[in-house]
Amino acid sequence: MPAELDLYGVYFPRLLLLMLITFVVSILIRKVLGRIGFYALVWHRGLFDVALYVLLLGGIFSITRWFFA
């Protein structure tokens, strides 16, 4: 995967694209966790959501770095 994404002459960093993908995935996972009642076991939902996002972003970044290297 190239370092930048060219969109009509405007360059966006690869991390921005990965962050958008991670945001969509985290929304889906948060909906599933809310529906099954997992958040009743979590002490601070906001901290948990941020940690989930960071872990997903790291995982997606690692997978794409390995796949497109």
Secondary structure by P-SEA (a helix, b strand, c coil): cccccccccccccaaaaaaaaaaaaaaaaaaaaaaaccccccccaaaaaaaaaaaaaaaaaaaaaaaac
